[in-house]
Amino acid sequence: MAAAGRPIGLALSGGAAHGLAHIPILEAFDELGIRPTLIAGTSMGAIIGAAYAGGGDASDIAEYVAALRADRRRLMARLWASRPRTLHHLFGPYRATAGQLDAEAILAAFAEPIPEDFAALRIPLKVVVTDFYAGREVVLTSGALRKAVAASMALPLLFRPVVIDGRGMVDGGVLNPLPFEHAAVEGGILVAVDVVGTPPVRERPMPRRIEAIMGAIQLTMRQITVEKLKGPVRPDILVDPPIDAFRPLEFSRAAEIIAAGQPAKEDLKRQLDALLR
């Protein structure tokens, strides 16, 4: 429950490694002694949101990330354990293009803070995924939580789709990178955290291949959010941490990304405190 009984809805965007900047935002809630009433997340926002909704503090999540970074041997062991043993395990029973990995296997290697099922969550969570063939977003709120989160992070560039109820699901950010409308609660405060960012500025005029692909995805997701903000549902507080200096796949710079979110944390604390008063 939020202070004074006023509910708070929290929306966490996708953004790959940028999503680590959600951690200091969650620290703001812990330091104010409040908890969101509802969380909605897409992709990396679904991962961080699920870990937090499972009952852990933001500091627990930060320590888990730091431990993985500090113990390189442990990190590599987990990646090795999730490796595909055969082409069938790599690509699964469905056709996929070269380079697409199993999102469920990768998530399972690092999913300790995430409960197996939605029923185990202490805060209600909405996980946004994209039904590929239906061309629509799907909001998951019950059943197998880790499968739902794996689907929400299944960016086709990296992962093959995750099948849920016989449907091929891909990254929720394809259609809804910042699902703030799903976090709205009646009479409450709506907080949305956008960590998608824009491509880092480089001196060279020609972006490299992966940089161009990821940058194009960022620009598309950013524009979707811009258009959504013109609609009838708008956040009371929109948090936009300064993470543009980092590439979306720079998980090796986790500590720097988390540190970059600290000023946004302090700003959010001031805004939340003012609204709750």
ChimeraX attribute file (.defattr): number of C-alpha atoms within 10 A of each C-alpha:
attribute: neighborCount
match mode: 1-to-1
recipient: residues
	/A:1	14
	/A:2	18
	/A:3	14
	/A:4	9
	/A:5	11
	/A:6	16
	/A:7	22
	/A:8	25
	/A:9	25
	/A:10	29
	/A:11	30
	/A:12	30
	/A:13	31
	/A:14	34
	/A:15	28
	/A:16	20
	/A:17	22
	/A:18	32
	/A:19	28
	/A:20	29
	/A:21	30
	/A:22	28
	/A:23	25
	/A:24	24
	/A:25	25
	/A:26	22
	/A:27	20
	/A:28	22
	/A:29	19
	/A:30	15
	/A:31	11
	/A:32	14
	/A:33	11
	/A:34	16
	/A:35	22
	/A:36	23
	/A:37	23
	/A:38	23
	/A:39	29
	/A:40	29
	/A:41	35
	/A:42	34
	/A:43	33
	/A:44	29
	/A:45	36
	/A:46	33
	/A:47	28
	/A:48	27
	/A:49	30
	/A:50	30
	/A:51	21
	/A:52	25
	/A:53	26
	/A:54	22
	/A:55	16
	/A:56	14
	/A:57	17
	/A:58	22
	/A:59	15
	/A:60	15
	/A:61	19
	/A:62	17
	/A:63	11
	/A:64	15
	/A:65	16
	/A:66	13
	/A:67	13
	/A:68	15
	/A:69	17
	/A:70	11
	/A:71	10
	/A:72	11
	/A:73	11
	/A:74	13
	/A:75	16
	/A:76	12
	/A:77	12
	/A:78	16
	/A:79	15
	/A:80	13
	/A:81	14
	/A:82	19
	/A:83	16
	/A:84	16
	/A:85	10
	/A:86	9
	/A:87	9
	/A:88	11
	/A:89	13
	/A:90	20
	/A:91	19
	/A:92	16
	/A:93	9
	/A:94	11
	/A:95	11
	/A:96	15
	/A:97	12
	/A:98	12
	/A:99	13
	/A:100	19
	/A:101	23
	/A:102	23
	/A:103	24
	/A:104	22
	/A:105	19
	/A:106	19
	/A:107	19
	/A:108	17
	/A:109	16
	/A:110	16
	/A:111	17
	/A:112	11
	/A:113	18
	/A:114	25
	/A:115	18
	/A:116	17
	/A:117	16
	/A:118	24
	/A:119	16
	/A:120	14
	/A:121	18
	/A:122	15
	/A:123	20
	/A:124	20
	/A:125	29
	/A:126	26
	/A:127	29
	/A:128	32
	/A:129	33
	/A:130	26
	/A:131	23
	/A:132	16
	/A:133	10
	/A:134	11
	/A:135	11
	/A:136	14
	/A:137	19
	/A:138	18
	/A:139	19
	/A:140	18
	/A:141	17
	/A:142	14
	/A:143	12
	/A:144	15
	/A:145	24
	/A:146	22
	/A:147	19
	/A:148	29
	/A:149	33
	/A:150	29
	/A:151	32
	/A:152	33
	/A:153	31
	/A:154	28
	/A:155	22
	/A:156	17
	/A:157	14
	/A:158	15
	/A:159	25
	/A:160	28
	/A:161	30
	/A:162	26
	/A:163	15
	/A:164	13
	/A:165	7
	/A:166	7
	/A:167	14
	/A:168	18
	/A:169	30
	/A:170	29
	/A:171	30
	/A:172	33
	/A:173	31
	/A:174	25
	/A:175	22
	/A:176	26
	/A:177	31
	/A:178	31
	/A:179	30
	/A:180	28
	/A:181	21
	/A:182	21
	/A:183	27
	/A:184	26
	/A:185	16
	/A:186	11
	/A:187	9
	/A:188	17
	/A:189	23
	/A:190	25
	/A:191	23
	/A:192	27
	/A:193	26
	/A:194	26
	/A:195	31
	/A:196	29
	/A:197	23
	/A:198	21
	/A:199	21
	/A:200	14
	/A:201	11
	/A:202	9
	/A:203	7
	/A:204	7
	/A:205	7
	/A:206	9
	/A:207	14
	/A:208	9
	/A:209	9
	/A:210	11
	/A:211	16
	/A:212	13
	/A:213	12
	/A:214	19
	/A:215	19
	/A:216	14
	/A:217	19
	/A:218	22
	/A:219	14
	/A:220	18
	/A:221	23
	/A:222	20
	/A:223	13
	/A:224	17
	/A:225	19
	/A:226	11
	/A:227	9
	/A:228	17
	/A:229	15
	/A:230	9
	/A:231	9
	/A:232	7
	/A:233	13
	/A:234	16
	/A:235	19
	/A:236	16
	/A:237	16
	/A:238	15
	/A:239	20
	/A:240	15
	/A:241	24
	/A:242	18
	/A:243	25
	/A:244	17
	/A:245	15
	/A:246	21
	/A:247	20
	/A:248	24
	/A:249	14
	/A:250	12
	/A:251	18
	/A:252	10
	/A:253	15
	/A:254	20
	/A:255	15
	/A:256	14
	/A:257	26
	/A:258	21
	/A:259	15
	/A:260	21
	/A:261	23
	/A:262	20
	/A:263	13
	/A:264	21
	/A:265	23
	/A:266	15
	/A:267	14
	/A:268	20
	/A:269	17
	/A:270	13
	/A:271	13
	/A:272	19
	/A:273	12
	/A:274	9
	/A:275	12
	/A:276	15
	/A:277	7
